[in-house]
Amino acid sequence: MSYRSNQVKLNHPNKVLGVSVTGISGTEYWPFQAGDGDMWWEGSQSAKYYRWDIELDVSEQQHGSHLSREEFEYNGLDIKVGDWIAGATTGQCVKVVSISYKSRDSVHCTVEDWLRYNTFKTTTGNGIFNTGSAIVFTLNENGLPMLDPLPTTAAASFYPVVMSRFQYLNPQLNYVLEQTNNNFVAGDVISVTTADGFVKSNALTAHKMIGVVTDAGPGPNHFMVMPNNRIIDFDPSIPGVKGDEVYVDQFGQMSNVQTSTNKVIFLNLREAIPSIITGDKGNPLINNGYQVDFNHVPVTFTGADGVAASVVEIAQQINQDTSNHKVTANILPFENTIVSDSANTIYGLVGGYVPFSASIDSGSGNTMINFTTEGSVYPTVSTPQDMAADILAQSIANLVVTATETSLTLTELNGNAINITNVTNDGGGYGFVGASNISGLSSGTSATNAQKLELIRNDGGEILIYEGSDLWQTQTGIFSGHTGSVALAMNIEQGVRTGGTTVVADISARDALNPAAGDQAYVINKGDGEWGLYLYTGSDWVEISNQDSATVDAKTLTTSFTMPADGFGTSTTQNLGNISPGRKITSVSVDVISPFTGYTGSVLPNVEVGTINDHDIFFDDVSNELTENMTFYQTPEYLYSPTSEQDLIIRARCNHYGATSGNVVVKVTFV
């Protein structure tokens, strides 16, 4: 699972790549039921995929920065795990969760309907766009898509649809965390500890509180939390493990070791998951003098034979500069893989009548397999999935067995030879291997006698690779990637401490206190005969409650527009109501009850929400459109100044452009 968002980099343009999706193949159904009525999970008769393998043709994006991985250009090699892909016509968004191949102009990857947003949005449960034009983009550190410059293939509705998707359960405001069988429910207050991980807060753990659960899921192992503060998921330098307090010392360095001069700045929510990229080529050779940049640090390869660096020399020369590029190279055996071929079987498919048996020698001694499992496809017949079950039951060391309905694959991880001999024939009189066989596997496959390269970045950061040609990628099978995740940490700002509340008679007594950040003062008479509660920020006292506000709960202002509108012109404005000084607007929603039709012009009808002086300060026209049944949502977190002397009038303007039908409801919630 990738938690990565993007920290904006100075002088780096947004990556917004136009692509053409040439192939889509469903791979996984969602394994957990979302309540009794879930029609789309894997246990349903109408199960729908939530993960797919897709193939992309990538168009390069020219830009003006020399600081990108390749100067003045983004291409297929810049696509990473954690990026998003949206259909250029539909705006449906899926998240890249793994990449199996990429080049400058082609990428093969696995994508996911994150949180099954698309699945539940459509009446058919189809969670992905069709083949054709699509757009690859990233999210910024606020969890919002960066879509400038937008390729010309994008439909007119693309921008508002995509923006609406990320306003719904915004990744930073509803952060998804993971802990096996956590049993949390919405409303639980969560802390993090080094001993137990995420726990329900109590008096002993409240000083490490991270936020409130907003949703228990998806599934039993994840939960959404509304964090107390920003979660940092892009800084590879966060040290320590889950539950550690992270300090900054007098030299500006971070450490998880407390000293008398350190100050807490972060709380570690999850240690880094290393980025690991493994090559798929045996015994690679890199020519003498060939230069490859790893995270912008050049490494020039040389071989002792005067011609090319071997896999051992490649690893050694990368590791000489690990302290600068953060990448460590390892050497692994090149595995030996054999795949069944149904064209070479006696029955024309991989399968035989049970029982039958064979011995497999793959470097761990001969192991006899009795094939008795049957029926996954045909009664009394062992097909690939049945065969795999019987082989796996023997737990042969270093032998990985996988199967589909039609194919059986054996992989010896150390590259050893795989030799198979018949013991007893199947019910039709045919052997597992050899002439007239039933498995489609070769009876003998030689050892690979080869090694491959693996790159690891332990802090979970990116592994960026750049070369002048494609020699490195061709020889090693390794390309740029970000398969891990940096440590998650919560920004503490003023430090984790236990604040206290002091009762004082008046403002003068409050000002005479010697407070620390987080302390509170209950003032019995704040000068008007009423009490007030104040929070010390580290520099000033801020009123957070008073005798009047304590009696008021959250309120919602509502108005609606029904077409055709009265009056003249292409817009109509209504006052939702007033809010008092010190009130905070927490959310604004635009709910299209029935789509607008009959409007004139090329601009889609929309709603703006704001004030007399700033008509779209809370919701602007590009963040919604009224031609589809959809709810648009924003969280402005706008605080009306407590020092203001009059109420603030909230207004909504519907730009209907002469629509003849349609209805929309606008709501503004404040506290």
N, C-alpha and C positions, 0 to 999 in steps of 0.2 A: 504494500500500500504506500503510495507516494503522498506525503503531506505538503509537497513543495508548492509555495506560491512564488512570486517573483519580487525581489527588491529592485526597484527602479535603479538603473545604473546611469550615471551622468554620461552624456554624449553617446549613449547607445540607443538607437531607434527601436521602436516596438517591432517585434517579429510577428508579421501578419502575412502568412504564406498562402497563395492560391494553389490549390491542389485539385486533381481529378481522381475520384475514387473509382478504380477499375474493377475491384472485386470485394465482395463482402461474404463472409462465411460465419454463421453462428457457432459458438463454441461452448457456452455455459449458460445454464438456467440459474436463477436465484434460488439458493437452497433453503431459505427460511420463509415461512408463511407470515404475511403481514395481516394477521387477523383471519377470522373464519371465512371472510368473503373474498380473499385474494384469489383472483382468477388466473394469475400469470406466473406463480412460482412453480418450481420443478415438479411438485407433487400434484399439480392441477392437470386436468385433461386438455386445457388450452394453454399450457406453459409457453412462455415467450422468452427468447434469449435476452440476457442482459449484458453479455460479452460477445464480441465478434473479432475475428481476424479480418483485417482489411488491407488492401494494397492501394498505394497512392502513387500517382505521377505528380511530381512537385515542380512548380514554376519558381525560378529564383526570384528573390526580392532585392532589387537594387536600392542602395541607400548611400548616404554621404559620410558614414563613419568608418574610420580606419581601425576602430577598437574592437570590432566584432571578431568572432573566431576566424572568419575569412574577411579580409578588408573589403568594405563597400558592398557586401552581399550577404544575404541569408539564403540557404538552400536546404535540401533534404537532410544533410548532415547536421543541421542545427535543430532538428525536431527531437524532442526529449520526452522521456517518461514524465508525466505531470502536465504536459501540454493538453490543449483542448482542440477538438475538431468539430466544426459545425457545418451542416448542409447549407450551401449558399442560397438555396431556395426556401427551405423550411425553417432554418435557424435552429434545428434540433442539435444539441450539443452532447458530445461524448468525450470521455477522458482517456488519454493514452496511458495504459497501465504497463505495457511492455513493448519492446521493439526487437524483432528478430533479424531484420536486415535494413540497412539504409545506405544510400549513395547520394550523390549530389541531386539526382533527379528522380529517385525512387525510394519508397519506404514501405516495409511490411511491418505491421504492428497489431497489437491487441488493444481494443478500446472497450470502454464500459459505460453503460448508462448509469452514471453516478447517482446514487440514492433512488434509482429507478424513476427519476423525474419524468422522462419521456414516456415510459411505460404507462404510468398512471394518468398522464395528460391526455393521451389519445384513447379513443373508444375501442381501438383494435389491440392495444397492448404492444404495438410495434415500437420499439425504443430507438430505432436508428433511421437515418435518412437513406435514400436510394443511391445507387452509383451515379456518378456525375460530379459536378462542381462542388467543392467544399472549401473551407477556410480554416487554417491552423492558426491558433493564437495562444497567448498566455494570460494569466491573471496577475494583477499587481498585488502588493502586500495587503490591500484592503479586501482582497477576494473578488475584485471586479475585473472584467475582461478589458484588455487593451487592444482597441480595434482601429488604430490610426497608423498607417493609411489603410483604408478598407479596399480590397480588390474590387474591380468593376463587375465581377461575377455575382456579387451580393445582390439579392432582391431588395426591393424598397422596404420590406418589413423586417429584414434581417437584423438591423441594429436594435430596434425596440424589443424584438422577440428575445434576442440573446441577452440584452441587458435585463429584461424582466426575469429570465431564468436565474441570473445570479443575484437578483434582489430577493428571490425566494430562497429561504434558508441559506443566506449568504455564508460562504465558508468560514469567514472570520467571526461572524456574529453567532453562528451555530456550528462550532468547531467539532468535528467528528474525532473522537478518541477511541482507543481500543483496550479492552481488558477481558479476558476469557470469562464467560458466564458471570458478568458483573452484577446482575440483578438490580441495577439502578432503575429508578422510575423518575418521570418528569417531576421536577420540584426538589429533588434531592440536592443538598448542598455538598459539593465534593472538595476534598482535600487530596494532596499527594504526599506520600511518605516513602522513605527509602526501604522500609521493611515490607510494607504491604501494597505499595503502588497506590492506585486510586481507591479512596475510601470515603464513606459518608463522614462529613465533618462532625467533630465533637469538641469538647472543651480543650482536649489535649492536641488536636490537629488543626484547630481553627486558624492558627497563625500561618498555615500553609494552604489555606482555602484558595481554590482556583476559579470557582464559579458555580452556576446552577444548571442542573440537567434540564434541557428543554425537550428532549425526546429520548425514549429508551429504544435505541436501535440505530441503524437497521440491523436486525438479527440479534442474537443473544450476546455477541461479543463486542459490539460497538455502542456508543452512546454519544449524544450531542450535548455540548455544554455551551452556555452563554458565559464567556470568560469575564472575570473581573477586570481584566486589562488585556492589552494586545498579546497575542501568542506569536512568538518569533519562530519562524520555520524556514529561515533562509540564511542563518549565520553559522558557518561551519566551526567557529571558534568556541562555541558553548561547551564547557567541560563538564565532567561528572556524570552521574547516573540519575535516574528518576527519583525525585524527592530531594535532591541536593539543592542547597542554596548556593548561588553563584555570586562571587564577590568581585569587586574591583579594588585594586590596591592603589597606593600613592603614585605608582608609575603608569596607571591606566591599563594594567594587564588583568585579565579575568582568571579566576581560580575558584575551585570548589573547596579550598582549604581556608578556614577562618583564622584571621590574626587580629591583633588589637587595633590595627589601623584599617582593616578591610571594611567595605560597606556593601551590603546586599543590593544587587541590581536585578537579578533574575532568579526564578525558581525553575529548576529543570523538571520538565514534564515527561520526557522520554529521551533516553540516550540515543546517540546517532545509530542509524542503520547503514552499514558500509555500502558504498557503490561498488559493485563487482561486475566486470565485463570479461567474459571468457571467450577466447578465440575458438574457431572451429577448423583451424588448419594445422596439420602436423608438420613439425620440423621447419618452421618458417626461417627464411634467410633475408636479411636486409643488407643491401649493397654498401660497401665501404663508402664513407663520406655522405651517406644519405641522412638528411635532417628531418626530424619529426618534432613538432611542438606539443608538449603536454602541459595543459593549463598555462599556455603562453611562455613556457620555459623550453628552449630548444635543447634537444639531445641529438648528437651526431654519432652515428654507429660506425664501428670499425670491427673487423674480424681478424683474428690471429693468422688466418690463412692468406691475408692480403686481398681477399676477394669480397667476402660478405660475413656479417656477424651471424653466428648461430643462435638458436633459441636461448642457450645458456648465456652467451655474451650479450644478447639483447636485454635479458632480465638484469644482468649485472650493471649494464651501462645506464639503464633507467633508474635503478636503485641508488646509483651514486649521487643523484640529485633529488631524492625524495623530499628532503627538507624544504626544497623550493617549490616543486610542483605538486607535492602531497600524494603522489601516486607510487604504490609499491607493486613490483612485478613478481609473480610467482610462476613456477614451471609445473605443469600437471601432465600426467600421462594422457596420450591421445587415445580415447576410448575406441573399442572395437564394436561396431554395430552391424547386426545382420537383420534383414527385414524379409518377411515371407513374401513369396511370389505365387499368387494363386494360379497363374498360367502354367506353372510347372507341377501342379498337383493332379492326382489321379481323378479327383471328383470335379475339377474345375473351380474349386474353392478351397480355402484353408479349413479343413475339418475332417474328422474321422469318427467312426462308430465306436463308442466306449464299450468295454475298457481296452486300453492299449498302454504301452509304456516305452520309455526311452531313457538313456543316460546322457547327462550333460557334463562335460569337463571344460571348465572355463578358468582354470588356474587354481581352483579350490578343491581339486580331487573329483572323481566321478560321483555324481549324484543321480540316483535313479528316480524318475518321475512316473508315478502311476496316474494316468489320465482317466479320471472317473467323473469329473464334473461335466454336465451336459445341459442342453435345453435353453441356452440364452437366445438361440435363434431357431434351432430345430430339435425336436425331442430325440433323445438317445444319441445325438451328435455333439461332439466337442468341437466348437468353433473357436476363433482366436481368444475371445474373452474368457471362455471356459478353460482353454489351455493355460492362459496367463494365471488364472486363479490357482491351478494345480502346481505350476512352477513356483509361484510366489510362496506357496505353503511350505516349500522346502527351505526357504530363507538362504539361498546360495549367496555367499559373500561376494560383494562387488558386482553382482549381476542385477541389472535393472530390467524389468519386464513391463512392457506396455502393450495395449491392444485396442483395436477398434472392432467393429462387427466383422470386418473383412481382412484385417491385417494383424500379424503378430511381430513384435520387435524385441530383440534381445540386445542389451548393451553391456559389455564388460568394461567397467570403469577404468581398469588399469591397462587396457589395451591388450590383454592376454588373448591367446588363440581360443576359439570356441569350437569344440569338437563334440559332435552329437552322434550317438550310436543307437540303433534299434534294439529293443529288448523283446517286446511282444507286439505282434501286429494288431491292427484294429479289427472290428467285426467283419470287415470286407476282405480281410487278408492282406492289407497293405501296411507298410512300415511308416514310421514317423518321418524318416529322411531316406535319401537314396532314390533308386529307380521306383517309379510309380508311388511316390510318397504322398502323405496327407498334410504335411505342415507347410510346404513351400519354402523350407529353410535348407541352406547348404549343410552337408554333413561335416564339413571342415572349413574353418576360416582362419587364416594365419594371423599371428599377432601383428599389431600395427608397427611396433618398434619405433614409435614416434612420441614426441612431446608437443604440447601446445602451451600458449602463453595466457596468463590471467593477470588482469590489472585490478587493484583494489585501492579505493580511497576510504580510509577508515573513519574519517570525520563525516562521511555521508554526502560530501559535496560533489560537484560535477567533475567528470573526467573529460576535458575538452582536448581533442586531438586534431592537429592540422598538419598536412603534408602537401608538398608541391604537386604530387601526382597521386596515383592510387596504389603505389607499391606496398605501403604499410598495410592498408586494408586488405589487399589481395593476398598478401603473404600470411598475415596473422588472423584475418577474419574479425578484427577488432575495430570498432568505430566509436566516435564520441557518444557518451551516454551519461545519464544520471539515474541509475537504478536504485539508489538508496535514498536516505532522507537524513538531513542534518538533525541534530538534537532539537527537540521542541522545548521552548522555554517561555515562561510568562514574564513580561516586563514588570518589575516591582516598583520602579521609579524611586520612591523614597525609602525603600527597604521594608523587609518583613519585620514587624514588631507588634506588640500588644499595646493598643492605645487605651487610654482611660478617659472617663467623663468626670469633670469636676463641677460641683455646684457652687455658683457665686451669686452675689446679690445683684450686681449691676455690671454695666459695660466697663466701668473703671476697674472693678475688681478682676474682670476677665483679662484686661490689658496688662494687669500687674503679674499675671501668671508667667511661668517659664516653661512653655509647652514644647513638645516635639511633634513632628509631622504625624498626623493621625489622631492626636488628642482632641477631645471634644470638651466643650464648656456649656453647661446648662445655666443660662442667665435668668434669674427669677423675674427681674424687671429690666427689660432692654430699653426703657426710656418712654414707653407708651402704656405702661401698666400691664403689659403682657409678657409671657416668657418667650425665650428664643433659644434654639440649640445651634451651636457653632462648631465648625470643624477647622482645625489648624492645618494648613497646607504645607507648612514649612517656612512660609514667609508672611502669610496673612490669615486672619480669621474670616471664614466664609459661613454665612447663615445657611443652614441646610433644612431647618424647619422652624415653625413658630406656632403660636396658639391658633392662628387662623388656618394655616395650611394643614395642620395635623388633622383637621376634621374633614378634609377633602380627599376623595379617592380619584383615580384616573377617570377622565371624562373624554367623550368623543363628540365631535361636531360632525354633522352629516348633512349633505345636500344631494340632490339628484338633478339630472338634466334629461328631459324627454323630448324627442324630436317629433314633429317640426317645432322649432323654437319660436316664441313670440317676438315681435319687434322686427327690426331691420338689421342688415349687416351679416357678417359671416361668423360672429362670435357673440356669446352672451355671458354675463358675469353675475354671480350670486355671492352674497356674504354668508359664510358658514356660521360665524359668531365671533365672540371676543375671548381673548385669554388675558389673564392678569399678569402684572410684573412678577418675575421669578418663576413663571411656569415654563416647562420644557415640553416641546413637541417631540414625541417619541416615534410616531409612525404616521405615514400618509398612504392611503390605498385608493386606487382607481379601479372599480369593479364594473366591467362591461356586462350588463345584464342582457341586453340584446344589441347586436352589432349595428353600427351606423351604416345606412345605405342612402343612395340618392344624392350624395354630396357632389360638388363640382370642383374641378381642378385636380392637380396631381399630388397635392399635399394631403396626407391622411388626417382625418379628424383626430383631435387630441385634447387633453385637459392640462391646464396649468394651475398650480396652487401656490399662493403667496400672499403678499400684503399689498396695500395701496402703492407703496413706494417701490416694491420689488415683486412683480406679479408672478414670478416662477421660482422664488427662493426655496420652496419646499418640494416642488415637483415640476420639472420642466417638460416642454412639449416633445423632446426627442426621446423621453424615457417611457412613452406610452403611445398607443394608437388604438382607435375605437372600432375597428372593422372586424374584430373577432371576439368571441366569448373568452375573456381572459381577465385575470386580476393582476394589476401592476402594483408594486409595493416598494416604498422607500422608507428609510429610517434617518431623517435629517438630524435628530438629536439637537434640535435648535433650542437654546435657552434664551427666553425673553428677559432682558436685563432687569434685575431686581430693583435697580435705581430709577427705572422709568416711572413717570408720574401718571400715565393713563393706560388703559387697556389697548391691546393690539387687535385690530380687525383682521380676521382671516378670510380671504376671498378665493373663489374658484372661478376660472374662466374656461368655458367650453368653446373651443374653436371647431364649430360644426360644419362650416363651409356649405351651408344650405342643405344639410342632410334632411331627408324626408321621413326617416324613421330611425329609431334607436333609443336606448336608455342606458345611462351610466350613473353609478352612485359613487360619491366622493366622501371619504371619511378622514378626519384628522383627530388623532388621539394625543392627549397631553396630560401631564401630571403636574 
